[in-house]
Amino acid sequence: MKLRIQEVVKVTGGTLKGTSQVTEITGVEFDSRKVASGELFVPLEGNRDGHEFLTQAKESGAVATLCRPEFFDEKLAEDWLVLLVPNPLEAMQKLASYYRAKINPTVIAITGSNGKTTTKDMVASVLSTTYLTYKTQGNYNNDIGLPYTILHMPEQTQMLVLEMGMNHKDEITELSKMGLPDIAAITLVGESHIEYLGSRQGIAEAKMEIVDGLNPDGALIVPVDEPLLPPLYDGLPQRIETFGLDQREATISATLTKEAATSTEFKVQDVMYHIPVLGSYNVKNALIAIKVGELCQVPTPAIQQGLSQLILTQNRSEWVEAKNGAQLLSDVYNANPTAMSLVLDTFAKLTLPKGGRRIAVLADMGELGEHSQELHLQVGEHLLPENYDVIFLYGEWMKEVYNQLQEDFAEQALYHYSLTEKEELLEQLNQTIQSNDLVLLKGSNSMNLAEIVRKLSEKD
């Protein structure tokens, strides 16, 4: 990335102070610990205000900084460039919109209650077989992460894949208008963030905000089996593409042919595809990637190759070996009722090693508000004694599931641990898990099951 200082001044509308003769920036960074030489530092408000780290950013090699006027000090401007702006975050967002227009890649935007990151990875893997492609790194999908992603794409980028997340109304509108996608996709309308949006209808409307910046000549890809969406996209000028499993009315449909612990095979018309992840729900995500590939003129063999060589972002349906040899399916980055139910149903179908058992470790799901009890109990309906040998439930709301399952699991091992009993949970897991077991771990990121996965898999 290269932007002239005068471009930055013009785009942000800031006031330039300082004596440095530097004429351009080579990057943008808001974490003073990651600042590299030649970059613009953006001080943001968090647990601590980024303005506290202006000197550190300067010493780390930043050639310029954004700065709110009340934090400006004349000494700061010695041999440095300080751009005074009312709001550094808004200035970074303006800069991202400018840089997106300057590079002018084809932009693919992805949102949904579940599968955003996996679908982003799949789409980028398909497109990268044919084009210079850049994607959202990790989960940088909000009002900070999305402009940061745009400003980090290489100047040669042809395809930009943006993940768009939200938990409140109007957030995706802002992201869509910043990214201006040419193709947009909604993976799923579930119950995530229902605490803030009130209902699935409210969630569907929030997901549909992705069209607010969508190219009128572009395309919108949506699940064919979601009845809440057609009334919302009816009459839009964009091309509507639909996807589903064994859905003749969808514009792209797949038939599952083989499902295993670490791979899934499916057919689209007469073409066979392979993805190195489990789950029919991941086939739906792959259909989005195939459709994006088709819309971007990626040859079919290249689409097949891109999906087969997929590398997922960490903690999304990731198999990890425990220190005793048991296989752990770590899906601990986030959780919502739809996603947890889908992975429980899929995990229940996996073939067990000889003498092995199927174990589930489930933690609370967040941001469900007044619906928390009802939605946790709905997940409990997917825990059947004929499918699971041992159940570990962790958290306040999982106590409701524990009470729900006690009668059906009278002959199986069923445990519950409160938020203050994490060490006891880990101790019992270490005593219970055997080398030939399959273990699923799923819960909201705030429950930090990643720590449990790490301690179960750490070698002495």
C-alpha positions in Angstrom: 0.0 0.0 0.0 1.2 3.5 -0.8 -0.7 6.8 -0.3 0.7 10.3 -0.5 0.3 12.4 2.6 -1.6 14.9 0.6 -4.1 12.2 -0.4 -4.6 11.3 3.3 -5.1 15.0 4.2 -7.6 15.6 1.4 -9.6 12.4 2.1 -9.8 12.8 5.9 -10.3 16.6 5.8 -7.7 16.9 8.6 -5.2 19.6 9.5 -1.6 18.7 9.0 1.0 19.6 11.6 4.7 18.7 11.8 8.1 19.2 10.4 8.8 15.9 8.8 9.5 15.8 5.1 7.9 12.4 4.6 5.6 12.4 1.5 3.8 9.0 1.7 2.6 6.3 4.0 3.1 2.6 3.3 0.4 1.2 5.6 -2.1 1.8 8.4 -2.0 0.4 11.9 -4.1 0.9 15.1 -2.1 -1.4 17.4 1.1 0.5 18.5 2.8 -2.9 19.1 2.4 -3.8 15.5 3.4 -0.6 13.9 6.0 -0.9 11.1 8.3 1.6 9.5 6.5 4.0 7.1 3.0 3.5 8.5 0.2 5.8 9.6 -0.8 5.2 13.2 -4.5 5.4 14.0 -5.2 5.9 17.8 -8.6 4.3 18.7 -10.5 4.1 21.9 -10.6 0.7 23.6 -9.8 -0.5 27.1 -7.2 2.3 26.8 -7.2 5.3 24.5 -4.8 4.8 21.6 -3.6 8.4 22.0 -1.7 7.2 25.1 0.6 5.3 22.7 1.5 8.0 20.2 5.1 8.3 21.3 5.5 4.5 21.2 4.1 4.4 17.7 6.5 7.1 16.6 9.5 5.2 18.1 8.3 2.0 16.3 8.6 3.7 12.9 5.3 5.3 12.2 5.9 8.3 10.0 2.5 10.0 10.8 -0.5 9.7 13.0 -4.1 10.7 13.2 -4.8 12.6 16.4 -7.8 14.3 18.0 -7.0 18.0 18.6 -7.3 17.8 22.4 -4.4 15.3 22.5 -2.1 17.4 20.3 1.3 18.5 21.6 3.7 20.7 19.6 6.6 18.5 20.7 4.8 15.5 19.2 5.0 17.2 15.8 8.8 17.5 15.8 10.2 15.4 13.0 6.8 13.8 12.6 3.5 14.4 10.9 0.4 14.8 12.9 -3.0 14.9 11.2 -5.6 16.5 13.4 -9.1 15.0 12.9 -12.2 15.0 15.1 -12.6 11.2 15.0 -9.6 8.9 14.0 -11.9 5.9 13.4 -14.1 7.9 11.0 -11.0 9.2 9.3 -9.7 5.6 8.8 -13.0 4.6 7.4 -12.9 7.5 4.9 -9.4 6.5 3.9 -10.6 2.9 3.4 -13.4 3.9 1.1 -10.9 6.0 -0.9 -8.4 3.2 -1.1 -11.1 0.7 -2.1 -12.1 3.0 -5.0 -8.5 3.6 -6.0 -7.6 -0.1 -6.2 -11.0 -1.0 -7.5 -11.1 -4.7 -7.0 -14.2 -6.9 -7.5 -15.6 -7.0 -3.9 -17.4 -10.0 -2.5 -19.2 -9.4 0.8 -20.4 -12.2 3.1 -22.6 -12.1 6.2 -24.9 -14.5 8.0 -25.7 -15.9 11.5 -23.3 -18.8 11.0 -20.6 -19.8 8.5 -19.4 -16.3 7.6 -15.7 -17.0 8.2 -15.8 -20.5 6.7 -17.6 -19.2 3.6 -15.1 -16.3 3.3 -12.2 -18.8 3.4 -13.9 -21.0 0.7 -14.7 -18.0 -1.6 -11.1 -16.7 -1.3 -9.7 -20.2 -1.9 -11.7 -20.5 -5.1 -10.9 -17.0 -6.4 -7.2 -17.3 -5.6 -6.8 -20.0 -8.1 -7.4 -17.5 -10.9 -7.0 -14.0 -9.4 -4.9 -12.1 -7.0 -7.2 -12.3 -4.0 -7.2 -10.7 -0.5 -9.6 -11.6 2.3 -10.6 -10.5 5.8 -8.0 -11.8 8.2 -9.3 -13.6 11.2 -12.6 -12.1 12.3 -11.8 -8.5 11.4 -15.4 -7.9 10.3 -16.7 -4.9 12.1 -16.4 -1.1 11.8 -12.8 -1.2 12.7 -11.8 -4.5 11.1 -13.4 -4.0 7.7 -11.6 -0.7 6.9 -8.4 -2.2 8.3 -8.8 -5.1 5.9 -9.4 -2.8 3.0 -6.3 -0.7 3.8 -4.2 -3.8 4.0 -5.0 -5.3 0.6 -2.1 -5.2 -1.8 -2.2 -2.7 -4.6 -2.4 -5.6 -7.2 -5.5 -7.1 -5.6 -8.2 -8.2 -8.1 -10.6 -9.8 -5.8 -11.4 -8.6 -2.3 -13.4 -10.9 0.0 -15.0 -9.1 3.0 -16.7 -10.7 6.0 -19.3 -8.4 7.5 -20.5 -9.0 11.1 -23.0 -7.2 13.3 -25.0 -7.4 16.5 -27.1 -4.3 16.0 -29.3 -2.7 13.4 -27.6 -0.4 10.7 -24.1 -1.9 11.3 -24.0 -3.8 8.1 -25.4 -0.8 6.2 -22.3 1.1 7.2 -20.0 -1.8 6.2 -21.7 -2.4 2.9 -21.5 1.3 2.0 -17.8 1.3 2.8 -17.0 -1.9 0.9 -19.4 -1.3 -2.0 -19.6 -5.1 -2.9 -20.2 -6.4 -6.4 -21.4 -9.7 -5.1 -23.1 -10.2 -1.6 -24.0 -13.5 0.1 -26.1 -14.3 3.2 -25.2 -17.7 4.6 -28.0 -18.2 7.1 -30.5 -16.4 9.2 -30.3 -17.8 12.7 -30.7 -16.5 16.2 -27.4 -14.8 16.7 -27.8 -11.4 18.4 -31.5 -11.9 18.9 -31.1 -10.1 22.2 -30.5 -6.9 20.3 -32.6 -7.5 17.2 -35.7 -8.9 18.9 -36.7 -11.7 16.4 -35.5 -13.7 13.4 -37.4 -11.2 11.3 -35.2 -8.4 12.8 -32.1 -10.5 12.2 -33.1 -11.1 8.5 -33.7 -7.4 8.0 -30.3 -6.7 9.5 -28.6 -9.2 7.2 -30.3 -7.7 4.2 -28.6 -4.4 4.9 -25.7 -5.9 2.9 -27.5 -4.8 -0.2 -27.3 -1.1 0.9 -24.0 -0.7 -0.8 -24.3 -3.5 -3.4 -23.7 -2.7 -7.0 -27.1 -2.3 -8.8 -25.6 -4.6 -11.5 -24.3 -7.1 -9.0 -25.6 -10.3 -7.5 -27.1 -11.4 -4.2 -26.7 -15.0 -3.1 -29.2 -16.3 -0.5 -30.4 -19.6 1.0 -33.4 -20.9 -1.0 -35.1 -22.3 2.2 -35.2 -19.1 4.2 -38.8 -17.7 3.9 -38.0 -14.4 5.6 -35.7 -13.2 2.8 -37.8 -13.2 -0.4 -40.1 -10.4 0.7 -37.0 -8.4 1.5 -35.2 -8.9 -1.8 -38.3 -8.8 -4.0 -38.0 -6.0 -6.5 -34.2 -5.4 -6.0 -32.4 -4.6 -9.3 -29.6 -7.0 -8.5 -29.4 -10.6 -9.8 -30.7 -13.1 -7.2 -29.0 -16.4 -6.8 -30.2 -19.1 -4.4 -28.6 -22.2 -3.0 -29.6 -25.3 -1.1 -29.2 -29.1 -0.6 -31.4 -31.2 -3.0 -33.4 -28.1 -3.8 -34.6 -28.1 -7.5 -35.9 -24.6 -7.3 -32.5 -23.2 -6.2 -30.2 -21.8 -8.9 -27.4 -24.0 -7.5 -28.1 -27.2 -5.6 -25.9 -30.0 -4.2 -26.5 -33.6 -3.4 -24.4 -35.0 -0.6 -22.5 -38.2 -1.6 -20.0 -38.9 1.2 -19.5 -37.5 4.7 -16.5 -38.3 6.9 -14.9 -36.8 10.0 -12.5 -34.6 8.0 -14.0 -34.4 4.5 -17.3 -34.2 2.6 -18.1 -35.0 -1.0 -21.0 -33.7 -3.0 -22.3 -33.3 -6.5 -23.5 -30.2 -8.3 -25.2 -31.4 -11.5 -22.6 -33.8 -12.8 -19.6 -32.2 -11.2 -18.1 -33.8 -8.1 -16.6 -31.6 -5.3 -14.5 -32.4 -2.2 -14.1 -30.1 0.8 -11.7 -31.0 3.7 -14.2 -30.3 6.4 -17.2 -32.2 7.7 -20.8 -31.3 7.6 -23.7 -30.8 5.2 -23.9 -27.2 6.5 -20.4 -26.7 5.0 -21.7 -27.9 1.7 -24.1 -25.0 1.7 -21.2 -22.7 2.4 -19.3 -24.3 -0.5 -22.2 -23.6 -2.8 -21.8 -19.9 -2.2 -18.1 -20.2 -3.1 -19.0 -22.2 -6.3 -21.6 -19.6 -7.3 -19.1 -16.7 -6.7 -16.6 -18.6 -8.8 -19.0 -19.0 -11.6 -20.0 -15.3 -11.5 -16.3 -14.4 -11.6 -15.6 -16.7 -14.5 -13.4 -19.1 -12.6 -13.1 -22.4 -14.6 -14.8 -25.4 -13.0 -11.6 -27.4 -12.4 -10.1 -24.4 -10.6 -13.2 -24.2 -8.4 -12.8 -27.8 -7.6 -9.1 -27.3 -6.8 -9.8 -24.2 -4.6 -12.4 -26.1 -2.5 -10.2 -29.2 -2.1 -7.2 -27.1 -0.9 -9.3 -25.1 1.6 -7.5 -23.9 4.7 -9.9 -22.7 7.4 -9.4 -19.9 9.9 -8.4 -21.4 13.3 -11.0 -22.8 15.7 -13.6 -23.3 13.0 -14.4 -27.1 12.9 -10.7 -27.9 13.6 -9.6 -31.4 14.5 -7.1 -31.4 17.3 -5.4 -34.5 18.8 -5.6 -34.7 22.6 -2.4 -35.6 24.4 -3.8 -39.1 25.0 -4.6 -39.6 21.3 -8.3 -38.8 21.4 -9.7 -36.7 18.5 -11.1 -33.3 19.5 -13.4 -31.4 17.1 -12.7 -27.8 18.2 -15.5 -25.5 17.1 -15.1 -23.0 19.9 -14.8 -19.6 18.3 -18.5 -18.9 18.5 -21.8 -20.5 18.9 -25.5 -19.9 18.2 -28.5 -22.3 18.4 -28.6 -23.1 14.7 -24.8 -23.7 14.4 -24.7 -25.8 17.6 -27.7 -28.0 16.5 -26.1 -28.5 13.0 -22.8 -29.6 14.4 -24.4 -31.9 16.9 -26.4 -33.6 14.3 -23.4 -34.0 12.0 -21.1 -35.2 14.8 -23.7 -37.8 15.7 -23.3 -39.4 12.3 -19.5 -39.9 12.5 -18.1 -43.4 12.6 -16.5 -44.1 15.9 -13.1 -45.8 16.2 -13.3 -49.3 17.6 -14.3 -49.2 21.2 -14.5 -45.4 21.1 -17.2 -43.1 22.5 -18.9 -40.0 21.3 -18.5 -37.1 23.8 -19.9 -33.6 23.7 -18.6 -30.6 25.7 -21.0 -27.7 25.3 -20.9 -24.2 26.8 -23.3 -21.3 27.0 -24.4 -19.3 23.9 -24.4 -15.6 24.3 -26.5 -12.6 23.1 -29.8 -14.5 23.1 -31.4 -12.2 25.7 -34.9 -13.2 26.9 -34.8 -16.2 24.4 -31.8 -17.8 26.1 -33.6 -20.5 28.0 -35.9 -21.5 25.1 -33.0 -21.6 22.6 -30.7 -23.6 24.8 -33.5 -26.1 25.4 -34.0 -26.4 21.7 -30.3 -27.4 21.4 -30.8 -30.0 24.0 -33.3 -31.7 21.7 -30.4 -32.6 19.5 -28.6 -34.5 22.3 -30.0 -38.1 22.0 -28.7 -40.9 24.3 -28.4 -43.2 21.3 -25.9 -40.8 19.8 -23.9 -39.5 22.7 -22.2 -41.5 25.4 -21.0 -38.7 27.7 -22.2 -35.1 27.9 -20.4 -32.2 29.6 -22.4 -28.9 30.0 -20.7 -25.7 31.1 -22.4 -22.5 32.1 -25.5 -20.9 33.5 -27.8 -21.7 30.6 -26.4 -25.2 30.1 -27.8 -26.0 33.5 -31.2 -25.8 31.9 -30.1 -28.4 29.3 -28.7 -30.5 32.1 -32.1 -30.6 33.9 -33.8 -31.3 30.6 -31.6 -34.3 29.8 -31.4 -36.0 33.2 -34.2 -38.5 32.6 -33.1 -39.5 29.1 -29.4 -39.8 30.1 -30.0 -41.8 33.2 -27.8 -44.6 31.9 -25.1 -42.3 30.4 -22.6 -39.9 32.0 -24.1 -36.4 32.2 -22.2 -33.6 33.9 -22.8 -29.9 34.6 -20.2 -27.3 35.7 -20.9 -23.7 36.7 -18.8 -20.8 35.5 -16.6 -21.0 38.6 -15.9 -24.7 38.1 -13.8 -24.6 35.0 -10.8 -26.4 36.6 -13.2 -29.1 37.8 -14.5 -29.5 34.3 -11.0 -29.9 32.9 -10.1 -32.4 35.6 -13.1 -34.5 34.8 -12.4 -34.3 31.1 -8.9 -35.6 31.6 -10.2 -38.5 33.7 -13.0 -39.3 31.3 -11.6 -39.0 27.8 -10.0 -42.1 26.4 -7.6 -42.5 23.5 -10.2 -43.8 21.0 -12.9 -41.2 21.8 -14.3 -38.5 19.5 -15.0 -35.3 21.4 -16.9 -32.2 20.2 -16.3 -28.9 21.9 -18.7 -26.0 21.1 -19.6 -22.8 22.8 -19.5 -19.0 22.5 -16.1 -17.4 22.4 -16.8 -15.6 25.7 -16.8 -19.1 27.4 -13.2 -19.7 26.4 -13.4 -23.4 25.6 -10.3 -22.7 23.5 -8.4 -22.9 26.8 -9.9 -26.3 27.5 -8.9 -27.5 24.0 -5.4 -26.2 24.5 -4.9 -27.9 27.9 -6.4 -31.2 26.6 -4.0 -31.2 23.6 -0.8 -29.8 25.2 2.0 -32.3 25.3 3.8 -32.6 28.6 
